Every structure is written in structure tokens, then in C-alpha cells.
Amino acid sequence: MKIKLAALSLLITCCVHAQESKKGYYKDQWQFPPKDGSMLVTADQQKSLYATEAEMKWFKDAKLGIFVHWGPALLKTNVLSWGRNGERPGAGKPADGGVASDVYDNLYKEFNPVDFDADIWMRQVKSWGAEYIVFTAKHHDGFCFFDAKNTDHNIMNTPFGRDICKELADAAHRSGVKLFWYYSQPDWSHPDCLREKHYENYLPYMKAHIKQLFSSYGKIEGVFWDHLATKYWQWNSYHLYKQMKTWQPGILTNSRMGFGWPLENRGDWDDPEQSLGPVNHHRYWQANLTMTDKWLYSPKGPVKTAETVLGMLIQVAGNGGNLLLNLGPDGKGVFVAKEVEQVDKIGEWMKLYGHTIKNTRRGIYIGGDYGATTQTGNTLYIHVLEKFSENTEPVIVLPELPIKISAAKGVTEGFKTADVKQGKLMLYFEKEAFNKNLDNIVVLTLEEDPSLFERIETWKAIPVSKKEFKVLQSSSLKPKHNAEIIYTTKGNVFSEGIHLKSWWEPAKGDETQTISLEFKTPKHIQTVLLSENMRSHSVRDFDLQTKDVNGIWKTVYNGKTIGEGLRIKCNGDLINGIRLKVNKSEYSTQITAFNVYE
């Protein structure tokens, strides 16, 4: 019997490995040819869909938008659509848990956001300094926030019983906030979506929704598709979007219109998710980021601080993109107080310094160690995000500009003077005032428009190799979160839009959370790069410590937040080691980068 059981176990194991080794075995079933040749397009037809530069101008000027993921799912889970246990047409993997589909699909019958007020939402969006809102009219789970005539799975059949999309559109028009509908082409609750009768039954069903959303609610500025792992012809994307442009002249679209287009550039911009995106991308882009760890309402999730979000907004704007910041309202239709508290601070900062972000384009200096730049006309704003350790004077060194500087002035307090020495632009700051600012902003008035010149690279540093140091840690939650992982996983360095999925996480109850790099030979460290997992910006107080050649540790920098891509400039003294000590962490410490540069 033991031999038979062992043989059976081996057979099952082999079958499982064989199935897993067949990459895409699940998503392949949702991909199939077009119904006929008319669904296929040429490169010229694709180009004809692109928005003009004039149509894109307001979007590029805006820099900040608010994303809203919402739905009846929050009554049982904090994961929208992906918290449903059932088939996932268009996805790469099947569900392996979650709320049973028969329960999930009926949650709308209990959904009653009694405190929802579209005008309050729009006033908040404006107060936060955002210019547009993207709202989930329909997510993958199929629930419609509008009065869809071809399904009962909509807001009109909830206890609330009011067309939320209509109320949002009316309020947006009254307030001057621009409105996008998010619409997921795949529908996990529809029996014909991406199945045998997809073209005959599901596509007309979807088209009826699109016609209603983009022809019955007044001016709609754009659409945010979410195609998952599907092809453009499965949604007849070319013909559908071409028709949408007649309903909504000047409409904009993101890139998720389906794979397989002749040209690489899908839609009007690229949209990296939970990532800051590239520093020198070939086209405009938008970073889609969550205020917590989830897209849906997540009351116990880690809330990003205003300082963290502003740091990301500045980096995004300076590198040619917009920040689309997601908030998940609660079951009563109100944004979470802890999130609002932080976004209100963003709004206050935008009132003071938003002019250095809005209505600008990415600057002549490519983002790097120092921070980022924005520019408009002959005006260049240098946003200094870099921090300085003790005994290190705040001096920013950049390559010399190919343009003469007419004037240099501090937008924030603390700027002293600018000078050009030996082919370098030097910016000098008063240390005490510098340290008080989240973003030290300098405005340069130039004699020529910097957009007429090639952008200038500022950051070519390569981190000290893992071969040069030993990694020590106070603890780790699991083997996969051992500190070594952040040095052995490809992409866990400063990068162009890599979605980091590996991090060091100390064990629960660890009261002395530390990660140390012990150098095999002494190093002159100039810069330290720290990052947290994008979904858990948790650190609220930390020390950066160095070990001198006598083996004595001392604190050289104390900070409150790390967030994404924090750079700390050191004085370059010879040291034997460097240590990150987390003194306070509000949620779960998750460090994705602790890199050092000579």
C-alpha cells in the first residue's frame, strides 16, 4: 500500500509540475481569433486613434488625478473582483480562494452607501489639487454603478437605488473636475464573456454599456480600460473607440485596450501600476498608485503619508508623467478619514507649490540622486528631494546647463546661491532651513527654452556589489523575506518602472529592527538609497548608522519616513559598515532597497 501511495503521489506531483511548466495554460483559453478580418487594424488605423497634442494638453498640465475603486465587494473583502472565488476570464491565473461567487455576486443586494454625496467628492478632489477623477463604472466583477438596461447587476437594484455615475457626472460638470470612466472589458460574472458566444452575446452587451456611459452623461474626458491578458480584437477596440470619439470629441484613453496592436504605443499614454515608472520614457505616462495596500476600501491597511505621496508626485511630474492616486470609499460612500487627513496635506502643499508642478513638462535634467526637474518656457524648477547626513553640507552638484542662467532664486526657504564651477552647476543651501523642507525648490530663469535641448543624465552610479559586503539582519518574518533577497532578486535596485515583489520584512515582535551591511574592505560611501514596498510605506522613524574603522557605530541621519526612492548623501568618510535601524513602524516594515554607492 505504501508503495502504491508513493507512486500515486509521484504521479500527481509530476502532473502538477507539467501543468505549471506550461506557461499561460490558463490565460490561453481566453484568447482566440477575431470573428472576421474587419476587427484587425493597420498601423495607420491605429495612429488615427491617437489624441492630438492639443487634446492631451490639459491632461499633461494636470499632473494629479484621483482614482476611485468602489463596489459592493467591500461588504465581504478588501480586494475588488480578485476577492471573488470563481472563473476569471482574461486573467493569467484562476482564483485559489476568496468569497464564493454565489455570495459575491449577490452582495449588491445589500449595498447601500447612504452618505454618498457626489458634490462633496468633487469639492474634495479640487481641494486636493487634482484636476480629474477616474471612477470604476464597472470592474471585472461585472457590477455596474450606472443604470445599465441589460442587467440587474447594477446600482439601481441595490437598496441605494440611484445612478451614481449620473450623479458623479453632474457634480463633475458643476465643479469643473474632469471625469474618466474606468471600464473593465472582461466581466467575470457574465456567462458569455470570452467564451463560446462572446462575439454574439457578450460584445453587444458590453457595447451597450459603452454607448450609455459615453453618450448619456454629458462631457466625459476619457476612458480607463482594463483589458487583462486579452487581445484588442476581442473587444473590437478599433471600431468601438472610433465611435466613442464621435460621441466624445477629444476623448483620451489609457493603453489597456487589448494586446496585439501593430504599433507598440497603445492608447494615449502608458500606465505603470504600483510603480513610479521610467525616468526617461519615450512617451507620456501615468503612475497608478494606491493610498493604502489595496485598491478597494481597506480600513486596516497601511496609509501612505502626505510626505511620501508628494515625493512620488514630484518624481513622476519631473520624469514626464501624471500621478493617479487611488482612494477607496467605505460602505457609506465616504472616503476614509485617515486617508483624507493625508491627502488634505497634499492639497495644502499644492496651494503653495503646485505652480512648480502643474502646467509644466519634465525638466532638462533627468531625474536622479538629487530629485527631479520641471520646466515651462524659460523657467526651470529644480526639486531637491535628496537628504544629507550629519557633517554633510547641502550642496547639489549637477552637470552644467547648455544655456546661460539669467537668475536663480529659492521657491522654498534655505536656498543661498548658484554657481558654475569646472563644468558643474552648484546649488548651495542653508542647512537648517533645508532640512525642514520636504522638497527644496530652486527656480532658474534661463536665456533660452530648455525644451529645445537634449535632456541631461545626472545619475550613472552603480551600487556597491553584493560581493563586497555581508548582510546581517535582526530577524526575518519568513525565509522569503530574508534581507539577502533584496540583493539577489533582479530589479530590486533603482530602476525604470520595475514592480518590486521581494522585500526584507522583520519578524513580528522584533523591537530592534535592523539590516546591516558589513564591508569586506572599508568604503567611501557617498549615497544611500532606501525604498519600501509600494503597498506598505510603514516606517515612521529610522536611523542611518555607520561603523567607522575603529568598529564604533554612530547615527549619521535620522528620518521619519522612507517611502519610495529616498536618497541620503553621506560625507564619504571611510567606513566598515552601514546600518538601517527602524525605530518606529506603524504597520509591517517591508524594505525593497538598501543600496549604497561609492
C-alpha positions in Angstrom: 0.0 0.0 0.0 2.8 2.4 0.9 4.5 1.8 -2.5 1.2 2.4 -4.3 0.6 5.6 -2.3 4.2 6.8 -3.1 3.7 6.1 -6.8 0.4 7.9 -6.8 2.0 10.9 -5.0 4.8 10.9 -7.6 2.3 10.8 -10.5 0.3 13.7 -9.0 3.4 15.7 -8.4 4.6 15.2 -12.0 1.3 16.2 -13.4 1.2 19.3 -11.3 4.7 20.3 -12.4 3.9 19.6 -16.0 0.8 21.8 -15.8 2.6 24.6 -14.1 5.5 24.4 -16.5 3.1 25.1 -19.4 3.2 28.9 -19.0 -0.1 30.6 -19.8 -2.1 27.4 -19.8 -4.9 29.3 -18.1 -4.9 32.6 -19.9 -4.6 30.9 -23.3 -8.1 29.7 -23.2 -9.4 33.3 -23.1 -7.5 34.3 -26.2 -9.0 33.4 -29.7 -9.0 34.9 -33.2 -11.2 37.7 -34.4 -14.7 37.0 -35.6 -13.7 38.4 -39.0 -11.0 40.4 -40.7 -12.7 43.7 -40.1 -11.6 43.5 -36.4 -8.0 43.6 -37.4 -6.3 47.0 -38.0 -3.4 48.5 -39.7 -0.7 50.8 -38.2 -2.3 53.8 -39.9 -5.7 53.0 -38.4 -4.1 52.7 -35.0 -2.4 56.1 -35.5 -5.7 57.6 -36.4 -7.0 56.9 -32.8 -4.2 58.8 -31.0 -5.2 62.0 -29.3 -3.7 65.2 -30.7 -1.2 67.2 -28.7 -3.9 69.9 -28.3 -6.3 67.3 -26.8 -3.6 66.0 -24.5 -2.5 69.4 -23.2 -4.9 69.7 -20.3 -4.0 66.1 -19.2 -0.3 66.8 -19.3 -0.9 70.1 -17.4 -2.9 68.4 -14.7 -0.2 66.2 -13.1 -2.5 64.8 -10.3 -5.7 62.8 -10.6 -7.8 60.8 -8.1 -8.7 57.2 -8.8 -11.7 55.7 -7.1 -12.2 51.9 -6.8 -15.5 51.1 -5.2 -18.1 48.3 -5.1 -20.4 46.0 -3.1 -17.4 43.7 -2.7 -16.2 45.8 0.3 -19.0 44.2 2.3 -17.0 40.9 2.4 -13.5 41.6 1.2 -10.9 44.3 0.6 -10.0 43.0 -2.8 -12.2 44.2 -5.7 -13.0 41.5 -8.1 -9.9 39.5 -7.3 -11.6 38.6 -4.0 -14.2 36.6 -5.8 -13.7 32.8 -6.0 -14.7 31.8 -9.4 -13.6 31.8 -13.1 -11.5 34.8 -14.2 -11.9 35.2 -17.9 -9.0 37.1 -19.3 -6.8 36.6 -16.3 -3.5 34.8 -16.2 -4.4 32.6 -13.1 -7.5 31.0 -11.8 -8.9 32.0 -8.4 -7.5 30.0 -5.5 -9.7 31.4 -2.8 -11.9 34.3 -1.8 -15.6 34.9 -1.4 -17.8 32.2 -3.1 -19.1 33.5 -6.4 -22.8 32.9 -5.5 -22.2 35.1 -2.4 -20.0 37.7 -4.0 -22.3 38.2 -7.0 -25.3 38.9 -4.7 -23.6 41.5 -2.4 -25.1 44.3 -4.5 -28.5 43.5 -2.9 -27.1 44.7 0.4 -25.1 47.7 -0.9 -26.5 51.0 0.5 -24.0 53.9 0.6 -26.4 56.2 2.4 -23.9 59.1 2.9 -22.7 59.3 -0.7 -22.7 62.9 -2.0 -21.1 63.5 -5.4 -20.7 67.2 -4.8 -18.7 66.6 -1.6 -16.4 64.2 -3.6 -15.8 66.8 -6.2 -15.0 69.5 -3.6 -12.5 67.2 -2.0 -10.9 66.4 -5.4 -10.4 70.1 -6.1 -9.1 70.8 -2.6 -6.5 68.1 -3.0 -5.1 69.9 -6.1 -6.3 67.2 -8.5 -7.8 68.1 -11.9 -9.6 64.9 -12.8 -11.2 61.8 -11.3 -11.3 58.2 -12.6 -14.3 56.2 -11.4 -14.9 52.4 -11.6 -18.1 52.4 -13.6 -17.6 48.6 -14.0 -14.8 46.4 -12.7 -14.0 42.8 -13.6 -16.8 41.5 -11.3 -19.4 43.0 -13.6 -21.3 45.2 -11.2 -22.4 48.4 -12.9 -22.5 51.7 -11.0 -24.9 53.1 -13.6 -28.5 52.3 -14.7 -27.5 49.5 -17.1 -30.6 48.5 -19.1 -29.3 45.0 -20.0 -28.5 43.6 -16.5 -30.0 43.6 -13.0 -26.4 43.6 -11.6 -26.4 47.3 -11.2 -26.7 50.2 -8.7 -30.5 50.6 -9.4 -31.2 47.2 -7.9 -29.4 47.9 -4.7 -31.1 49.4 -1.6 -29.5 52.7 -2.6 -31.2 52.7 -6.0 -29.7 55.8 -7.6 -27.5 56.1 -10.7 -24.2 57.0 -9.1 -22.4 57.5 -12.4 -25.0 60.1 -13.3 -24.7 61.9 -10.0 -20.9 61.9 -10.4 -21.1 63.3 -13.9 -23.5 66.0 -13.0 -21.3 67.0 -10.0 -18.1 67.0 -12.0 -19.7 69.3 -14.6 -20.8 71.7 -11.9 -17.4 71.8 -10.2 -15.1 71.8 -13.3 -13.5 68.5 -12.4 -12.8 66.4 -15.4 -14.2 62.8 -15.4 -13.0 59.5 -16.7 -14.9 56.2 -16.6 -13.0 53.1 -15.7 -14.5 50.2 -17.6 -13.2 46.6 -17.5 -13.8 44.8 -20.8 -13.7 41.4 -19.1 -16.7 40.5 -17.0 -16.3 37.6 -14.7 -19.9 37.2 -13.8 -21.2 37.2 -17.4 -21.7 33.6 -18.8 -20.6 34.5 -22.3 -17.6 36.8 -21.7 -14.6 35.3 -23.5 -16.5 32.1 -24.1 -18.2 30.4 -27.0 -20.8 33.1 -27.6 -18.5 36.0 -26.8 -18.9 37.8 -30.1 -22.6 37.0 -30.4 -23.7 37.8 -26.9 -21.1 39.5 -24.7 -19.7 42.0 -27.2 -23.2 43.6 -27.8 -23.8 43.6 -24.1 -20.5 45.5 -23.5 -21.1 47.9 -26.4 -24.5 48.9 -24.9 -22.7 49.9 -21.7 -20.1 51.9 -23.5 -22.7 53.8 -25.5 -24.7 54.7 -22.4 -21.6 55.7 -20.4 -20.2 57.9 -23.2 -23.3 59.4 -24.7 -25.8 59.8 -21.9 -23.9 61.6 -19.1 -22.6 64.8 -20.8 -19.0 65.5 -21.3 -16.6 62.7 -20.4 -12.9 63.4 -20.8 -11.6 59.9 -21.0 -11.7 56.2 -20.6 -9.6 53.9 -18.4 -9.8 50.4 -19.9 -8.5 47.3 -18.1 -8.1 44.5 -20.6 -6.1 42.0 -18.5 -4.5 39.3 -20.8 -6.7 39.8 -23.9 -6.4 40.9 -27.5 -7.7 44.2 -28.9 -9.9 42.5 -31.5 -11.8 40.6 -28.8 -13.4 43.9 -27.9 -13.5 45.2 -31.4 -11.4 48.0 -29.9 -10.6 50.0 -33.0 -14.2 50.4 -34.3 -15.6 50.8 -30.8 -13.2 53.6 -29.8 -13.5 55.3 -33.2 -17.3 55.5 -32.5 -16.6 56.8 -29.0 -14.6 59.7 -30.4 -17.8 60.8 -32.3 -19.8 60.8 -29.0 -17.0 62.5 -27.1 -14.7 64.5 -29.3 -11.3 64.9 -27.7 -11.7 61.9 -25.5 -8.5 60.3 -24.1 -7.7 56.7 -23.4 -5.1 54.8 -21.5 -3.1 51.9 -23.0 -5.1 48.9 -21.8 -7.2 48.5 -25.0 -6.0 44.9 -25.6 -2.7 43.4 -26.7 -1.7 42.7 -30.3 -1.9 46.2 -31.9 0.5 46.8 -34.8 2.3 49.6 -33.0 3.9 49.5 -29.5 2.2 52.7 -28.4 -1.3 51.7 -27.3 -3.7 54.4 -26.3 -2.5 58.0 -25.5 -0.1 57.2 -22.6 1.5 54.3 -20.7 0.2 53.5 -17.3 2.6 51.6 -14.9 0.8 50.3 -11.8 2.2 50.5 -8.2 5.4 51.8 -9.7 6.9 55.2 -10.3 7.6 54.4 -13.9 10.5 55.3 -16.1 12.8 58.3 -15.6 13.2 59.0 -19.3 10.4 57.3 -21.2 9.7 57.8 -24.9 6.1 59.0 -24.3 3.8 60.4 -21.6 2.8 58.1 -18.8 0.7 57.9 -15.7 1.6 56.1 -12.4 -1.4 54.4 -10.8 -0.8 54.2 -7.1 -2.9 53.3 -4.1 -3.2 55.3 -0.9 -3.2 52.0 1.1 -2.2 48.5 0.3 -5.4 47.8 -1.7 -7.4 49.4 -4.4 -10.7 48.8 -2.6 -11.7 50.1 0.9 -9.0 48.8 3.3 -9.7 50.2 6.7 -6.8 48.4 8.4 -4.4 48.9 5.6 -1.2 51.0 5.8 -1.9 54.6 4.8 0.8 56.4 2.9 1.9 59.7 4.4 1.4 63.0 2.6 5.2 63.4 2.5 5.6 60.0 0.8 2.9 60.8 -1.8 4.3 64.2 -2.5 7.7 62.8 -3.0 6.3 60.4 -5.6 4.2 63.1 -7.3 7.3 65.3 -7.7 9.3 62.4 -9.2 6.5 61.5 -11.5 6.0 65.0 -12.8 9.7 65.6 -13.2 10.0 62.5 -15.3 7.2 63.1 -17.7 4.0 61.7 -16.1 0.9 62.2 -14.0 0.1 60.6 -10.6 -3.3 58.9 -10.4 -3.8 58.4 -6.6 -6.4 55.8 -5.6 -8.7 56.1 -2.6 -11.3 53.5 -1.7 -14.6 54.9 -0.1 -16.3 53.0 2.6 -19.7 51.3 2.5 -21.5 54.5 3.3 -19.9 56.3 0.4 -17.4 58.4 2.3 -13.6 58.5 1.9 -11.6 57.0 4.8 -10.7 59.7 7.4 -7.1 58.6 7.8 -6.6 58.8 4.1 -8.3 62.1 3.8 -6.2 63.5 6.6 -3.0 62.9 4.5 -4.5 63.9 1.1 -5.7 67.2 2.7 -2.0 67.9 3.5 -1.1 67.2 -0.2 -3.7 69.8 -1.1 -2.2 72.4 1.3 1.2 71.8 -0.3 -0.2 72.1 -3.8 -1.7 75.5 -2.9 1.8 76.8 -2.0 4.0 75.0 -4.6 1.6 73.4 -7.2 2.7 76.1 -9.7 6.1 74.3 -9.9 4.4 71.1 -10.9 1.2 71.9 -12.8 1.3 73.3 -16.3 4.9 72.1 -16.6 6.7 69.4 -18.5 9.6 67.2 -17.5 12.8 69.1 -17.0 16.0 69.1 -18.9 17.8 67.3 -16.0 16.7 63.7 -16.0 15.6 62.5 -12.5 18.2 61.0 -10.3 20.0 61.3 -6.9 19.2 65.0 -6.4 15.4 64.7 -7.2 13.7 65.9 -10.4 13.1 69.0 -12.6 10.1 70.5 -14.2 10.0 73.3 -16.7 7.8 75.7 -18.6 9.0 78.3 -21.2 12.4 79.6 -20.0 11.7 78.6 -16.4 13.3 75.6 -14.8 12.3 74.3 -11.4 14.8 72.1 -9.6 13.1 69.9 -7.0 15.7 68.7 -4.5 14.4 65.6 -2.7 17.9 64.3 -1.6 18.6 64.4 2.1 22.0 65.0 3.8 23.6 63.2 6.7 25.2 64.9 9.7 28.5 66.7 8.8 27.5 66.9 5.2 26.7 70.3 3.7 23.6 70.5 1.5 25.2 71.2 -1.9 23.7 69.9 -5.1 26.0 69.2 -7.9 24.6 68.9 -11.4 26.1 69.0 -14.9 26.4 72.5 -16.3 23.5 73.6 -18.4 24.0 74.3 -22.2 22.0 77.6 -21.5 23.0 80.7 -19.7 21.3 81.3 -16.4 19.7 84.8 -16.0 18.6 84.4 -12.4 18.4 81.8 -9.6 16.0 82.0 -6.7 14.7 79.8 -3.9 11.0 79.0 -4.1 11.3 77.4 -0.6 13.4 78.9 2.2 17.0 77.9 2.6 18.5 78.5 -0.9 21.7 80.6 -0.8 23.2 80.8 -4.3 24.0 79.0 -7.5 27.4 78.9 -9.2 29.1 77.2 -12.1 32.5 75.6 -11.4 34.5 73.3 -13.7 31.6 72.3 -15.8 29.2 71.8 -12.9 26.2 73.6 -11.6 26.5 74.1 -7.9 23.4 74.8 -5.7 24.1 75.9 -2.1 21.6 75.8 0.7 21.4 76.8 4.4 21.3 73.5 6.3 18.7 74.2 9.0 16.1 75.6 6.6 17.0 72.9 4.0 16.3 70.1 6.5 12.8 71.5 7.3 11.6 71.2 3.7 10.2 68.1 2.1 11.1 69.5 -1.3 13.7 72.2 -1.6 12.8 74.1 -4.8 15.0 76.4 -6.8 13.8 78.3 -9.9 16.2 79.1 -12.6 15.4 81.7 -15.3 17.2 80.8 -18.5 18.0 82.8 -21.6 16.6 80.0 -23.8 13.8 77.5 -23.7 15.4 74.3 -22.2 12.9 72.1 -24.1 15.0 72.9 -27.3 18.0 71.0 -25.9 18.7 67.3 -25.2 17.9 66.1 -21.7 20.9 65.7 -19.4 21.6 62.5 -17.5 22.5 63.1 -13.9 22.8 59.7 -12.3 25.0 56.8 -13.5 26.1 55.4 -10.2 26.3 51.6 -9.8 25.7 50.3 -6.2 28.4 48.5 -4.3 28.2 44.9 -5.3 26.8 42.2 -3.0 30.2 40.5 -3.3 31.7 43.4 -1.3 29.6 43.1 1.8 27.9 40.7 4.2 24.2 41.2 5.0 23.1 41.0 8.7 19.6 41.4 10.0 17.8 41.4 13.4 15.2 38.9 12.2 13.0 38.0 9.2 9.4 37.1 9.1 9.8 34.2 6.6 12.8 32.8 4.7 11.5 34.5 1.5 11.7 37.8 3.4 15.3 37.4 4.5 17.4 40.5 3.9 19.5 38.7 1.3 16.5 38.6 -1.0 16.7 42.3 -1.9 20.2 41.8 -3.3 19.6 38.6 -5.2 16.3 39.5 -6.9 16.6 41.1 -10.3 15.2 44.5 -10.4 15.4 45.3 -6.7 17.6 48.4 -7.4 16.8 51.9 -8.6 15.1 51.1 -11.8 12.8 52.3 -14.6 9.3 51.1 -13.5 10.2 47.6 -12.2 7.4 46.4 -10.0 9.3 45.1 -6.9 7.9 42.0 -5.4 10.7 41.0 -2.9 11.5 42.7 0.3 13.1 42.3 3.8 10.5 42.0 6.5 11.5 41.5 10.1 9.6 39.1 12.4 6.6 40.2 14.3 7.6 41.5 17.7 11.1 42.4 16.6 11.7 45.6 18.7 15.2 46.3 17.3 14.6 46.1 13.5 17.9 46.4 11.8 19.6 45.5 8.5 23.3 46.0 8.3 25.9 45.8 5.5 29.4 44.8 6.8 32.0 45.7 4.2 34.8 43.3 3.4 37.1 46.3 2.9 36.5 49.8 4.1 34.4 52.0 1.7 34.0 55.7 1.0 30.1 55.7 0.8 28.7 58.8 -0.9 25.0 57.9 -1.3 22.4 55.6 0.3 19.2 54.6 -1.5 16.2 53.3 0.6 12.8 52.2 -0.6 9.8 50.5 1.0 7.3 48.2 -0.6 4.9 50.4 -2.5 2.0 48.7 -0.8 3.4 49.2 2.8 5.0 52.6 3.4 5.2 51.9 7.1 8.3 53.4 8.6 7.7 56.5 10.8 11.1 56.9 12.4 14.5 55.5 11.5 18.3 56.0 11.9 21.0 55.5 9.4 24.2 54.4 11.2 27.8 53.9 10.1 30.6 51.9 11.6 33.9 53.6 11.5 37.3 52.0 11.0 37.5 51.5 14.8 34.3 49.5 14.8 32.2 52.2 16.5 28.6 52.7 15.3 27.2 56.2 15.2 23.9 57.7 13.9 24.6 60.0 10.9 21.0 60.6 9.8 17.5 60.4 11.5 14.4 60.4 9.3 10.7 60.0 9.8 9.6 58.4 6.5 11.3 56.4 3.8 8.7 55.8 1.1 9.9 55.3 -2.4 13.4 56.1 -3.6 14.8 58.1 -0.6 18.4 59.2 -1.2 20.7 60.3 1.6 24.0 61.9 0.9 26.9 60.9 3.1 30.2 62.7 3.7 32.3 60.0 2.1 34.4 59.1 5.2 35.9 55.7 5.2 33.6 53.2 7.0 33.5 49.5 7.6 29.7 49.1 7.7 26.3 50.8 7.4 23.1 50.0 9.2 19.4 50.9 8.8 17.7 50.9 12.2 13.9 51.2 12.2 12.7 52.8 15.4 9.0 53.1 14.7 6.9 51.2 12.1 3.2 51.7 12.0 2.3 48.6 10.1 4.7 46.0 8.6 8.3 47.1 7.7 9.0 46.0 4.2 12.3 47.2 2.7 12.8 46.7 -1.0 16.1 48.6 -1.4 19.0 49.4 0.8 21.8 50.1 -1.6 25.0 52.1 -1.2 27.2 53.9 -3.7 30.8 55.0 -3.5 
